[in-house]
Amino acid sequence: QVQLVESGGGLVQPGGSLRLSCAASGNIISFGAMEWYRQAPGQQRGMVASMTRYGTTVYSDSVKGRFTIGRDGAENTIYLQMNSLKPEDTAVYFCSAKRVYLSGNPDPADYWGQGTQVTVSS
């Protein structure tokens, strides 16, 4: 099995910054992509940023130019640097690992973290 643990959420004022981290653990051989999603109250969960195993990144239009996804120092760890935060960025942020291959299992699967709350408010 794979565990994804997010950290770094909290309360920040509009215009401020936060950095989220996501650490994936387990017998991971490889993965297709690691992604960040968010879900605000009453809204569907939507993709915020994605990074493939080759480093290709994709961002939603609402965060392009403000958020950056990247690999952290540790293996299978990514971050989401969020700058110029707005109240509409308030949501629970989830980390996801897509198309994960585990040792001894030929079938890939997707995994999700429990989420971390980000609140942007003055």
Stockholm file with secondary structure:
# STOCKHOLM 1.0

chainA/1-122         QVQLVESGGGLVQPGGSLRLSCAASGNIISFGAMEWYRQAPGQQRGMVASMTRYGTTVYSDSVKGRFTIGRDGAENTIYLQMNSLKPEDTAVYFCSAKRVYLSGNPDPADYWGQGTQVTVSS
#=GR chainA/1-122 SS CCEEEEECCEEECTTCCEEEEEEEESSEEECSEEEEEEECTTSCCEEEEEEETTCCEEECTTTTTTEEEEECSSTTEEEEEECSCCGGGCEEEEEEEEEEEETTCCSCEEEECCCEEEEECC
#=GC SS_cons         CCEEEEECCEEECTTCCEEEEEEEESSEEECSEEEEEEECTTSCCEEEEEEETTCCEEECTTTTTTEEEEECSSTTEEEEEECSCCGGGCEEEEEEEEEEEETTCCSCEEEECCCEEEEECC
//
